[in-house]
Amino acid sequence: MTLTNPPQAKIDIDSYEAGFLLGLYERMVQIREFEEGVKFLFLEGTMPGTIHQCQGQEACAVGVCTALEPTDWITSTFRGHGHALAKGLSVDEMLFELFGAATGCAGGKGGSMHMVNMDKGMIPSIAIVAGGVPVAAGMALAFKMQQTGQVAACFFGDGAIAEGAFHEGVNMAAIWDVPVVFICENNQYGASTHVSKVMRAATIAERLSSYGIDGRRIDGNDVIAVYEAARRAVDDCRAGRGPAFLELLTYRRTGHSRRDACHYQPKPEREQWLEYDPIVRLGQALVEAGHATTEELDAVRKQILTSFDDAVERAKTQPQPTLADLTTHVLA
Amino acid sequence: MTTTTTPKRVSIAESLRGAITEEMERDPKVFCLGEDIAVPGGWGGAFTVTLGLEERFPDRMINTPIAELGFFGVGVGAALMGMRPIVDVQYGDFLFLAMDQIVNNAAKMCYMSGGQCKVPLVMRAPVGATGRGSQHAQNLERYFIGVPGLKVVAVSTAYDARGILKAAVRDDNPVLIFEHKLLYGSKGARAESGAIDASSEIPEGDYVLPLDQAAIRREGNDVTIVGWLLTAHLAQQAADRLADEGVQAEVIDARSLSPIDFATICASVEKTGRLVIVEEGPKTGGVGAEIAAGVTERLGDRARASIRRVASADIPVPFTPVLENAYVPDVPRIMAAVLDMVKG
């Protein structure tokens, strides 16, 4: 997997103010620590269910969602915690959901794979691979028909690109010129299968071009590169030039799910990508530019950890749904 | 279909077309999505239901590629954003292609979001064996009645089609409407041989029908016959001939398949003591099984005789007319089941 700009390249932050950059940093650390904390809670058995995590892919969620307005919408996947946090869902409502509480963002009925907040522009994450692609096209069709100026951002992974739903949804978005940004987080593995085993083309972007959608492969571990590409894509969509596509090359630091130890990721490859960590890279750029000291960045992380720990304590005492809730909400 | 003297007598295809037109005029969020539904000079869908609507609503008749999974997903997405899409397949058999979007997304979004989402999506699907072999012929109802979050209805008259379509459009839940190819009354090149007249006098003005109620088509005290779509008509024909033999059958058009209107069916069976369920489609795992089980649970010994099902053999739909005719339940088989039960 090659890049025009190798992922170890320095992140170019020159045109941005410190406040904006620190905001990006904080949101990425928020996602990382949320995922690390959740992993611990899961492994120690405090939390029920299963988890699919996004450590290493934080720049994708944050870069894209920063380019969106609060009135824009996202669709996500089974690996959706990062997208949800980046779109503005609170740690509390998500943790409560993971604990199965009645106060969770889906009342305990959704769980890890169906994070949702319809007031914050996130429909329930769709855990069927590529299932959200046609749905996002339909959301964008609604925006276009009603001339609302909104944009749908559709997250999926490299595992989705062989699904029929992906091709059908992308094609319809293209022929109807609807305002949707398709975002492929190419973390290079669909579960344990490398993307090169499921695709003959060199890039996912080139497959999209066959649908008449321009798209580029971008360094998905450079939050500024992601943000700038997403900004252009969102602007294009809002100007009626949608749909758009972004291939964000990235890497999953953790297992596909639960206790997956990633034995299929070759050690040299894994170690190399750990060096391209999106949070470390932005942190280095911030320090080098004099926007923050290492100690200040560490304090950001500590603050986030403290709030997370507080949220966990709250989550443990949240009310569980009662059996009366079993059959509610089947119908609207 | 014979030429009618009163202009208000319409076929199911015309009735659905009128209802869709009126709903689109009433609410700008209503739109249609499907294959070959908006092509000038085209067919108006496989059975003429949307004929000419693209001239009236050029921006709201969305013609799709042949991609059922994709455009049912598009319907789900648009519905989640407040639109009220009417999505159709040319043949019910193609619903299998869209299954993931219907079952995993449309039907579950409300529940798995803790009630935050609603998916006001209308889905229309023609079913029934009509000389097209195994893959343009199945009755798909059985596959959807056990999907929580989905309302399933079947229209067998033009009057019902209008009221149920309108109710479905105004409902905040996904509603799957089954229609029968032999009942549409489609005209011209899309006419069906062997069609049954399902036309109705349509009253002036707007009306909706409940999505959870069966209709009693004929009253009787000796036996209850339940059918829907084509078999609702066959049951009435059988009842007419049974009357000549002194047997008064009560005929119920189940109409709502999810939920099943057990109140109406059980009240009838309590009166008659006998139940015959007539289903086009394999007997095993059919809607009839669910009706039979539900009635048995509710009535227990109050049904005097055992419940009978008249259904198709457990086979794919065959092509050749001699076999296809044997596949679809017919009046003699319904009569035989009833007479056996009444005299047994």
Contacts between the chains, C-beta under 8 A, distances in Angstrom:
chain1	res1	chain2	res2	distance
A	73	B	81	7.4
A	75	B	77	7.9
A	104	B	114	7.6
A	105	B	114	7.6
A	106	B	112	6.2
A	106	B	113	5.3
A	106	B	114	4.2
A	106	B	116	7.3
A	107	B	114	2.9
A	107	B	115	7.0
A	108	B	114	7.3
A	109	B	111	5.9
A	109	B	112	5.6
A	109	B	113	7.6
A	109	B	114	5.0
A	110	B	112	4.7
A	110	B	113	6.3
A	110	B	114	6.7
A	114	B	112	4.7
A	114	B	113	7.1
A	116	B	112	7.8
A	116	B	113	4.6
A	116	B	114	7.7
A	116	B	116	6.0
A	116	B	117	7.2
A	117	B	116	7.6
A	118	B	113	7.1
A	118	B	116	4.5
A	118	B	117	6.3
A	123	B	80	5.4
A	123	B	109	7.3
A	123	B	113	7.7
A	123	B	117	6.6
A	124	B	109	5.9
A	124	B	112	5.5
A	124	B	113	4.8
A	124	B	117	6.5
A	126	B	104	7.7
A	126	B	105	6.5
A	128	B	100	5.8
A	128	B	104	5.3
A	128	B	105	7.9
A	131	B	73	7.1
A	131	B	100	6.2
A	131	B	101	7.2
A	131	B	104	6.5
A	131	B	105	6.3
A	133	B	73	7.3
A	134	B	69	7.0
A	134	B	70	4.5
A	134	B	71	7.2
A	134	B	72	7.5
A	134	B	73	2.7
A	134	B	74	5.2
A	134	B	76	7.7
A	134	B	77	6.9
A	134	B	101	6.8
A	135	B	73	5.0
A	135	B	74	7.5
A	135	B	76	5.2
A	135	B	77	3.9
A	135	B	80	7.2
A	135	B	101	7.6
A	135	B	105	6.4
A	136	B	77	6.1
A	137	B	70	7.5
A	137	B	73	7.3
A	137	B	74	5.3
A	137	B	77	6.4
A	138	B	73	6.2
A	138	B	74	3.6
A	138	B	75	6.1
A	138	B	76	6.1
A	138	B	77	2.5
A	138	B	78	4.2
A	138	B	79	7.6
A	138	B	80	7.7
A	138	B	81	7.6
A	138	B	85	7.8
A	139	B	77	4.1
A	139	B	78	6.8
A	139	B	80	6.4
A	139	B	81	4.9
A	140	B	77	7.6
A	141	B	62	7.5
A	141	B	74	6.0
A	141	B	77	7.1
A	141	B	78	5.4
A	141	B	83	8.0
A	142	B	77	7.0
A	142	B	78	4.3
A	142	B	81	3.8
A	142	B	82	6.7
A	142	B	83	4.7
A	143	B	81	6.9
A	145	B	31	6.8
A	145	B	59	7.0
A	145	B	60	7.4
A	145	B	78	7.8
A	145	B	83	6.9
A	146	B	29	7.9
A	146	B	82	7.9
A	146	B	83	7.6
A	152	B	77	7.7
A	164	B	69	5.7
A	164	B	70	7.7
A	165	B	69	5.3
A	165	B	70	6.4
A	165	B	73	6.3
A	165	B	100	7.0
A	165	B	101	7.7
A	167	B	70	7.9
A	168	B	65	7.4
A	168	B	67	3.9
A	168	B	69	5.6
A	168	B	70	2.6
A	168	B	71	7.5
A	168	B	73	7.6
A	169	B	70	5.1
A	169	B	73	6.1
A	169	B	74	7.3
A	171	B	65	6.2
A	171	B	67	6.9
A	171	B	70	7.1
A	172	B	64	6.7
A	172	B	65	6.5
A	172	B	67	6.8
A	172	B	70	5.5
A	172	B	71	6.6
A	172	B	74	5.9
A	175	B	65	7.1
A	176	B	62	7.5
A	328	B	115	6.9
A	329	B	110	5.6
A	329	B	111	5.0
A	329	B	113	7.8
A	329	B	114	6.0
A	329	B	115	3.8
A	330	B	110	7.0
A	330	B	111	5.5
A	330	B	148	5.1
A	330	B	149	5.5
A	331	B	110	6.6
A	331	B	149	6.6
A	331	B	151	7.7
A	331	B	172	8.0
A	331	B	173	5.0
A	332	B	110	5.1
A	332	B	115	7.4
A	332	B	117	7.9
A	332	B	118	3.8
A	332	B	119	7.7
A	332	B	120	7.8
A	332	B	172	4.0
A	332	B	173	5.3
